[in-house]
Amino acid sequence: MYSKNHSYPIADVLAKPGEVIEAGKEVFLRDFADKAVRYIIRPERVESILELFWDGKDAKKIYNLHEARDNCEKQIKNFNPKVLDLKKPIEYKVYITQELYVDTDKVMEENNIWREVREI
């Protein structure tokens, strides 16, 4: 997601299949690591960086090694240089949508994953 104040992405967002995140429309986001943190963001621009390759249908074009490297280099050039700073990098946020958060939290609670992690 991009804001109007920056030419580089401000955060990545994980969403459920079928969830559409559109530029100019509010998105309700959560920080998965902290249940108390909630955000409402209205992105200026949205760019999909992950494509579904297999869903019972023909796979989309798969990049060869050179194309994949070129694509990665292009993405790195568009990234905030402060995030890539090796000495004092700033944090780059990855959020999840409210819908994905609710579903994931429900599965984790049903399976007592939190209790098992705490006992370790």
N, CA, C and O of each residue as an XYZ file, in Angstrom:
480
protein
N       0.830     -1.171      0.000
C       0.000      0.000      0.000
C       0.880      1.242      0.000
O       1.945      1.288      0.616
N       0.392      2.235     -0.711
C       1.122      3.499     -0.824
C       0.259      4.633     -0.282
O      -0.967      4.603     -0.394
N       0.912      5.630      0.305
C       0.194      6.835      0.722
C       0.509      7.937     -0.277
O       1.429      7.807     -1.085
N      -0.257      9.026     -0.221
C      -0.007     10.120     -1.156
C       1.267     10.879     -0.811
O       1.769     11.643     -1.635
N       1.796     10.684      0.386
C       2.998     11.396      0.813
C       4.303     10.681      0.464
O       5.381     11.251      0.634
N       4.220      9.444     -0.022
C       5.425      8.668     -0.290
C       5.362      7.993     -1.666
O       4.291      7.596     -2.127
N       6.506      7.873     -2.301
C       6.560      7.190     -3.594
C       6.876      5.710     -3.419
O       6.878      4.956     -4.392
N       7.141      5.293     -2.188
C       7.458      3.904     -1.903
C       6.349      3.308     -1.033
O       5.581      4.049     -0.420
N       6.260      1.983     -0.975
C       5.192      1.362     -0.173
C       5.363      1.654      1.313
O       6.485      1.720      1.816
N       4.240      1.830      2.014
C       4.282      2.114      3.447
C       4.047      0.862      4.286
O       4.441      0.817      5.451
N       3.405     -0.162      3.703
C       3.133     -1.396      4.445
C       2.665     -2.471      3.475
O       2.208     -2.183      2.369
N       2.790     -3.710      3.915
C       2.203     -4.836      3.203
C       0.974     -5.280      3.977
O       0.905     -5.116      5.195
N       0.001     -5.844      3.265
C      -1.224     -6.307      3.896
C      -1.532     -7.716      3.402
O      -1.536     -7.984      2.201
N      -1.787     -8.605      4.351
C      -2.237     -9.956      4.023
C      -3.757     -9.960      4.117
O      -4.329     -9.433      5.071
N      -4.405    -10.556      3.124
C      -5.867    -10.572      3.083
C      -6.361    -11.971      2.727
O      -5.611    -12.796      2.207
N      -7.624    -12.219      3.014
C      -8.238    -13.495      2.650
C      -8.428    -13.554      1.135
O      -8.565    -12.517      0.486
N      -8.438    -14.762      0.570
C      -8.755    -14.870     -0.860
C     -10.121    -14.237     -1.129
O     -11.081    -14.490     -0.401
N     -10.200    -13.437     -2.145
C     -11.454    -12.776     -2.490
C     -11.615    -11.394     -1.876
O     -12.441    -10.611     -2.345
N     -10.848    -11.075     -0.841
C     -10.891     -9.731     -0.269
C     -10.204     -8.768     -1.219
O      -9.097     -9.033     -1.687
N     -10.852     -7.664     -1.500
C     -10.287     -6.684     -2.412
C      -9.934     -5.420     -1.633
O     -10.766     -4.862     -0.918
N      -8.701     -4.987     -1.781
C      -8.259     -3.741     -1.163
C      -8.115     -2.733     -2.285
O      -7.321     -2.920     -3.207
N      -8.893     -1.657     -2.199
C      -8.932     -0.682     -3.281
C      -8.355      0.660     -2.848
O      -8.491      1.077     -1.698
N      -7.715      1.315     -3.790
C      -7.185      2.659     -3.541
C      -8.340      3.606     -3.248
O      -9.388      3.556     -3.892
N      -8.122      4.476     -2.252
C      -9.127      5.475     -1.908
C     -10.218      4.991     -0.974
O     -11.028      5.796     -0.514
N     -10.265      3.695     -0.678
C     -11.298      3.156      0.221
C     -10.659      2.711      1.525
O      -9.537      2.204      1.542
N     -11.393      2.908      2.624
C     -10.883      2.543      3.941
C     -10.680      1.039      4.062
O     -11.483      0.243      3.573
N      -9.588      0.670      4.725
C      -9.281     -0.727      4.997
C      -9.067     -0.846      6.502
O      -8.303     -0.079      7.088
N      -9.742     -1.806      7.122
C      -9.580     -2.048      8.547
C      -8.500     -3.097      8.728
O      -8.627     -4.221      8.243
N      -7.428     -2.723      9.436
C      -6.261     -3.584      9.570
C      -5.954     -3.874     11.030
O      -6.334     -3.125     11.931
N      -5.257     -4.979     11.235
C      -4.833     -5.379     12.567
C      -3.349     -5.710     12.555
O      -2.792     -6.113     11.534
N      -2.732     -5.534     13.691
C      -1.370     -5.980     13.908
C      -1.519     -7.333     14.601
O      -1.953     -7.399     15.751
N      -1.162     -8.400     13.909
C      -1.421     -9.738     14.437
C      -0.692     -9.993     15.753
O      -1.172    -10.758     16.589
N       0.443     -9.369     15.937
C       1.238     -9.588     17.146
C       0.657     -8.888     18.371
O       0.977     -9.257     19.501
N      -0.193     -7.880     18.161
C      -0.745     -7.105     19.277
C      -2.248     -6.942     19.075
O      -2.685     -6.144     18.246
N      -3.037     -7.702     19.835
C      -4.495     -7.692     19.672
C      -5.124     -6.319     19.887
O      -6.194     -6.043     19.346
N      -4.482     -5.466     20.659
C      -5.054     -4.160     20.976
C      -4.881     -3.147     19.846
O      -5.579     -2.133     19.818
N      -3.976     -3.402     18.928
C      -3.663     -2.430     17.879
C      -4.578     -2.637     16.677
O      -4.673     -3.732     16.123
N      -5.252     -1.545     16.290
C      -6.159     -1.561     15.131
C      -5.912     -0.297     14.322
O      -5.616      0.764     14.871
N      -6.039     -0.430     13.010
C      -5.803      0.709     12.127
C      -6.919      0.814     11.095
O      -7.523     -0.183     10.701
N      -7.173      2.026     10.676
C      -8.009      2.285      9.502
C      -7.123      3.085      8.561
O      -6.681      4.185      8.893
N      -6.868      2.526      7.390
C      -5.990      3.175      6.421
C      -6.740      3.350      5.108
O      -7.487      2.468      4.685
N      -6.534      4.484      4.474
C      -7.095      4.739      3.151
C      -5.913      4.891      2.195
O      -5.367      5.986      2.056
N      -5.516      3.801      1.535
C      -4.338      3.868      0.665
C      -4.586      4.698     -0.591
O      -5.681      4.689     -1.154
N      -3.570      5.399     -1.007
C      -3.636      6.177     -2.245
C      -3.493      5.256     -3.457
O      -4.109      5.469     -4.501
N      -2.668      4.236     -3.286
C      -2.426      3.284     -4.372
C      -2.214      1.903     -3.756
O      -1.640      1.777     -2.674
N      -2.681      0.874     -4.455
C      -2.527     -0.502     -3.995
C      -1.903     -1.306     -5.126
O      -2.312     -1.210     -6.283
N      -0.906     -2.096     -4.764
C      -0.225     -2.925     -5.754
C      -0.178     -4.356     -5.234
O       0.333     -4.610     -4.143
N      -0.705     -5.277     -6.008
C      -0.679     -6.683     -5.612
C       0.709     -7.245     -5.884
O       1.221     -7.134     -6.998
N       1.315     -7.846     -4.872
C       2.661     -8.399     -5.068
C       2.668     -9.921     -5.039
O       3.696    -10.541     -5.312
N       1.544    -10.520     -4.716
C       1.462    -11.968     -4.662
C       0.300    -12.407     -5.536
O      -0.824    -11.928     -5.382
N       0.576    -13.310     -6.443
C      -0.472    -13.810     -7.314
C      -0.717    -15.281     -7.031
O       0.210    -16.030     -6.721
N      -1.963    -15.683     -7.141
C      -2.332    -17.073     -6.952
C      -1.852    -17.870     -8.160
O      -2.209    -17.554     -9.295
N      -1.055    -18.887     -7.925
C      -0.528    -19.676     -9.024
C      -1.333    -20.930     -9.291
O      -1.311    -21.456    -10.404
N      -2.036    -21.412     -8.296
C      -2.762    -22.649     -8.516
C      -4.019    -22.651     -7.678
O      -3.961    -22.475     -6.461
N      -5.153    -22.849     -8.320
C      -6.420    -22.945     -7.609
C      -7.330    -23.890     -8.385
O      -8.507    -23.606     -8.610
N      -6.756    -25.016     -8.788
C      -7.508    -25.960     -9.587
C      -7.618    -25.540    -11.043
O      -8.344    -26.161    -11.819
N      -6.901    -24.489    -11.414
C      -6.919    -23.981    -12.782
C      -5.492    -23.978    -13.309
O      -4.546    -24.301    -12.591
N      -5.355    -23.607    -14.573
C      -4.016    -23.513    -15.141
C      -3.196    -22.492    -14.376
O      -3.707    -21.448    -13.969
N      -1.929    -22.797    -14.184
C      -1.024    -21.881    -13.487
C      -0.757    -20.667    -14.363
O      -0.769    -20.756    -15.591
N      -0.515    -19.532    -13.716
C      -0.132    -18.330    -14.443
C       1.319    -18.467    -14.878
O       2.001    -19.421    -14.505
N       1.777    -17.520    -15.659
C       3.149    -17.560    -16.145
C       4.126    -17.606    -14.978
O       4.032    -16.810    -14.043
N       5.044    -18.526    -15.042
C       6.076    -18.634    -14.017
C       7.347    -18.020    -14.575
O       7.770    -18.346    -15.685
N       7.955    -17.128    -13.799
C       9.165    -16.452    -14.240
C      10.346    -17.414    -14.290
O      10.471    -18.310    -13.455
N      11.213    -17.212    -15.290
C      12.480    -17.939    -15.250
C      13.389    -17.215    -14.262
O      13.014    -16.172    -13.728
N      14.565    -17.749    -14.018
C      15.450    -17.196    -12.995
C      15.818    -15.738    -13.265
O      15.823    -14.926    -12.340
N      16.124    -15.397    -14.507
C      16.514    -14.019    -14.846
C      15.343    -13.051    -14.682
O      15.519    -11.938    -14.186
N      14.152    -13.475    -15.098
C      12.972    -12.622    -14.941
C      12.637    -12.407    -13.459
O      12.258    -11.306    -13.058
N      12.780    -13.456    -12.659
C      12.507    -13.344    -11.227
C      13.494    -12.377    -10.579
O      13.103    -11.548     -9.757
N      14.777    -12.481    -10.947
C      15.781    -11.573    -10.391
C      15.495    -10.133    -10.796
O      15.570     -9.227     -9.966
N      15.166     -9.919    -12.072
C      14.846     -8.567    -12.538
C      13.646     -7.987    -11.796
O      13.634     -6.804    -11.456
N      12.643     -8.817    -11.547
C      11.452     -8.373    -10.823
C      11.813     -7.990     -9.384
O      11.333     -6.974     -8.880
N      12.649     -8.788     -8.722
C      13.083     -8.475     -7.351
C      13.890     -7.182     -7.314
O      13.690     -6.355     -6.424
N      14.788     -7.000     -8.259
C      15.590     -5.774     -8.303
C      14.708     -4.547     -8.499
O      14.951     -3.499     -7.900
N      13.690     -4.679     -9.335
C      12.752     -3.576     -9.570
C      12.014     -3.220     -8.271
O      11.847     -2.043     -7.955
N      11.579     -4.228     -7.528
C      10.869     -3.974     -6.281
C      11.791     -3.336     -5.239
O      11.362     -2.452     -4.497
N      13.037     -3.768     -5.176
C      13.987     -3.201     -4.210
C      14.250     -1.727     -4.518
O      14.368     -0.917     -3.598
N      14.342     -1.375     -5.790
C      14.578      0.024     -6.175
C      13.420      0.927     -5.752
O      13.624      2.114     -5.493
N      12.214      0.377     -5.681
C      11.034      1.159     -5.299
C      10.784      1.175     -3.802
O       9.809      1.771     -3.345
N      11.648      0.529     -3.032
C      11.463      0.412     -1.591
C      12.076      1.600     -0.860
O      13.006      2.235     -1.358
N      11.551      1.891      0.314
C      12.070      2.973      1.139
C      13.521      2.662      1.540
O      13.764      1.645      2.190
N      14.482      3.505      1.171
C      15.882      3.228      1.494
C      16.151      3.151      3.002
O      17.107      2.501      3.424
N      15.329      3.798      3.805
C      15.522      3.738      5.256
C      15.239      2.337      5.809
O      15.829      1.936      6.812
N      14.354      1.608      5.169
C      14.065      0.234      5.576
C      15.244     -0.671      5.226
O      15.544     -1.619      5.952
N      15.897     -0.377      4.130
C      17.011     -1.199      3.657
C      18.352     -0.829      4.277
O      19.353     -1.502      4.030
N      18.384      0.224      5.074
C      19.625      0.668      5.709
C      20.156     -0.442      6.620
O      19.439     -0.911      7.504
N      21.397     -0.860      6.411
C      21.965     -1.953      7.189
C      22.346     -1.558      8.607
O      22.390     -2.413      9.492
N      22.624     -0.275      8.840
C      23.056      0.161     10.171
C      21.885      0.490     11.097
O      21.861      0.058     12.249
N      20.920      1.249     10.596
C      19.770      1.642     11.415
C      18.486      1.558     10.584
O      17.903      2.583     10.230
N      18.053      0.344     10.278
C      16.838      0.236      9.460
C      15.590      0.610     10.254
O      15.502      0.350     11.454
N      14.628      1.223      9.568
C      13.342      1.486     10.215
C      12.458      0.264     10.001
O      12.686     -0.536      9.094
N      11.467      0.140     10.835
C      10.571     -1.012     10.768
C       9.633     -0.885      9.560
O       9.121      0.194      9.262
N       9.427     -1.997      8.884
C       8.457     -2.051      7.785
C       7.292     -2.904      8.267
O       7.480     -4.060      8.646
N       6.110     -2.345      8.255
C       4.945     -3.011      8.816
C       4.288     -3.974      7.834
O       4.221     -3.723      6.631
N       3.813     -5.073      8.383
C       2.984     -6.021      7.650
C       1.738     -6.224      8.503
O       1.823     -6.695      9.637
N       0.587     -5.868      7.953
C      -0.676     -5.966      8.666
C      -1.530     -7.066      8.051
O      -1.224     -7.584      6.977
N      -2.604     -7.413      8.749
C      -3.594     -8.320      8.182
C      -4.951     -7.624      8.242
O      -5.192     -6.783      9.108
N      -5.825     -7.982      7.320
C      -7.157     -7.373      7.307
C      -7.950     -7.871      8.507
O      -7.650     -8.917      9.082
N      -8.962     -7.101      8.869
C      -9.821     -7.465      9.994
C     -10.446     -8.841      9.765
O     -10.512     -9.651     10.689
N     -10.905     -9.110      8.543
C     -11.541    -10.401      8.247
C     -10.569    -11.560      8.441
O     -10.925    -12.573      9.044
N      -9.365    -11.424      7.943
C      -8.366    -12.475      8.101
C      -7.991    -12.634      9.571
O      -7.784    -13.753     10.041
N      -7.903    -11.528     10.296
C      -7.579    -11.574     11.721
C      -8.634    -12.381     12.480
O      -8.293    -13.250     13.282
N      -9.899    -12.098     12.233
C     -10.983    -12.783     12.938
C     -10.934    -14.281     12.656
O     -11.031    -15.088     13.580
N     -10.784    -14.659     11.394
C     -10.737    -16.078     11.040
C      -9.520    -16.777     11.648
O      -9.637    -17.886     12.170
N      -8.371    -16.142     11.583
C      -7.142    -16.731     12.113
C      -7.220    -16.862     13.624
O      -6.842    -17.894     14.179
N      -7.705    -15.832     14.290
C      -7.824    -15.861     15.744
C      -8.792    -16.958     16.184
O      -8.543    -17.647     17.174
N      -9.884    -17.118     15.456
C     -10.870    -18.152     15.781
C     -10.239    -19.542     15.689
O     -10.427    -20.370     16.581
N      -9.499    -19.797     14.626
C      -8.847    -21.097     14.453
C      -7.834    -21.337     15.568
O      -7.750    -22.439     16.110
N      -7.076    -20.314     15.904
C      -6.066    -20.463     16.947
C      -6.705    -20.712     18.312
O      -6.206    -21.522     19.093
N      -7.797    -20.023     18.597
C      -8.489    -20.230     19.876
C      -9.112    -21.629     19.932
O      -9.047    -22.296     20.965
N      -9.711    -22.072     18.829
C     -10.334    -23.399     18.791
C      -9.309    -24.512     19.000
O      -9.634    -25.565     19.549
N      -8.106    -24.283     18.573
C      -7.076    -25.305     18.670
C      -6.102    -25.070     19.824
O      -5.093    -25.764     19.943
N      -6.407    -24.101     20.660
C      -5.582    -23.796     21.827
C      -4.118    -23.565     21.499
O      -3.240    -23.960     22.266
N      -3.852    -22.943     20.390
C      -2.474    -22.704     19.984
C      -1.788    -21.771     20.961
O      -0.616    -21.972     21.279
N      -2.491    -20.749     21.450
C      -1.861    -19.793     22.356
C      -1.416    -20.467     23.647
O      -0.332    -20.182     24.154
N      -2.232    -21.343     24.170
C      -1.884    -22.025     25.415
C      -0.632    -22.873     25.209
O       0.262    -22.871     26.055
N      -0.562    -23.592     24.101
C       0.591    -24.443     23.839
C       1.873    -23.630     23.693
O       2.933    -24.059     24.148
N       1.785    -22.478     23.072
C       2.968    -21.626     22.902
C       3.435    -21.099     24.258
O       4.636    -21.058     24.525
N       2.511    -20.704     25.103
C       2.859    -20.157     26.418
C       3.532    -21.206     27.301
O       4.383    -20.863     28.122
N       3.166    -22.471     27.146
C       3.707    -23.533     27.987
C       5.131    -23.896     27.616
O       5.834    -24.515     28.416
N       5.565    -23.534     26.448
C       6.917    -23.890     25.992
C       7.969    -23.100     26.713
O       9.159    -23.274     26.452
